[in-house]
């Protein structure tokens, strides 16, 4: 008889320190959960991560309690059960957007994506120096899901219409 499993998503936030990921991995393994995927980053001395695990149903409560114990070490963990995915025909498009930095650019970009029916699956933003001037350039890379065909044309136009200085690559 197959054991039932639950897929759990956890978000992790805390002051960065050596061994933080190892301690979380140790708790996940001790409760027989399988670490499926994660995204983790250190920013301004803080650690932030999102992690997806499959956990045997009978171990979910123990895993949850062990993770809650980390709050005593200043680590905040929010645990959510992954909903059953809906069958939907969506294509994933990789985007790379570069342009002059300005206040509100992330809001404009995400609004343009939503306007054409896109959903942000992953988004990484940052600033880099322009090759010649050293002027700060905004760069966003990520994945956007769109339903149906021809959506990438609408996505490109929607983003390019934000400003004349944006370079947009979609593939």
CORNOR-V486914 format. One record per backbone hydrogen bond with DSSP energy under -1.0 kcal/mol. NH is the residue of the N-H (numbers start at 0). CO is the residue of the C=O. E is the energy in kcal/mol with one decimal. If there is no record, write none. Layout:
BEGIN
NH_CO_E + NH_CO_E
END
This chain:
BEGIN
5_54_-2.8 + 7_52_-3.1 + 8_79_-3.5 + 9_50_-2.9 + 10_77_-2.2 + 11_48_-2.8 + 12_75_-2.3 + 13_46_-2.0 + 15_44_-2.4 + 19_16_-1.5 + 22_18_-2.3 + 23_19_-1.7 + 24_20_-2.8 + 25_21_-2.3 + 26_22_-1.7 + 27_23_-2.5 + 28_24_-2.5 + 29_25_-2.3 + 30_26_-1.1 + 31_28_-1.9 + 32_27_-2.2 + 33_53_-3.3 + 35_51_-2.5 + 36_51_-1.5 + 38_49_-2.4 + 40_47_-2.6 + 42_45_-2.8 + 45_42_-2.2 + 46_13_-3.7 + 47_40_-2.6 + 48_11_-2.2 + 49_38_-2.5 + 50_9_-2.4 + 51_36_-2.9 + 52_7_-2.5 + 53_33_-2.2 + 54_5_-2.8 + 56_3_-2.5 + 58_55_-2.6 + 59_56_-1.1 + 62_58_-2.6 + 63_59_-2.7 + 64_60_-2.4 + 65_61_-2.4 + 66_62_-2.3 + 67_63_-2.1 + 68_64_-1.4 + 69_66_-1.2 + 70_67_-1.8 + 71_68_-1.3 + 72_69_-1.9 + 73_70_-1.7 + 74_69_-1.6 + 75_12_-3.3 + 77_10_-2.3 + 79_8_-3.0 + 81_6_-2.9 + 89_87_-1.3 + 90_145_-3.4 + 92_143_-3.1 + 94_141_-2.5 + 95_168_-2.0 + 96_139_-3.0 + 97_166_-2.3 + 98_137_-2.0 + 100_135_-1.4 + 104_101_-1.5 + 107_103_-2.5 + 108_104_-2.5 + 109_105_-2.6 + 110_106_-2.2 + 111_107_-2.3 + 112_108_-2.0 + 113_109_-2.3 + 114_110_-2.3 + 115_111_-1.0 + 116_113_-2.0 + 117_112_-2.5 + 118_144_-2.0 + 120_142_-2.7 + 121_142_-1.7 + 123_140_-3.2 + 125_138_-1.8 + 127_136_-2.3 + 129_134_-2.4 + 133_129_-1.4 + 136_127_-3.9 + 137_98_-3.3 + 138_125_-2.4 + 139_96_-2.5 + 140_123_-2.5 + 141_94_-1.9 + 142_121_-2.0 + 143_92_-2.8 + 144_118_-2.6 + 145_90_-2.6 + 147_88_-1.1 + 153_149_-1.3 + 154_150_-2.6 + 155_151_-2.5 + 156_152_-2.5 + 157_153_-2.6 + 158_154_-2.1 + 159_155_-3.0 + 160_156_-2.2 + 161_158_-1.6 + 166_97_-3.4 + 168_95_-2.4 + 170_93_-2.1
END
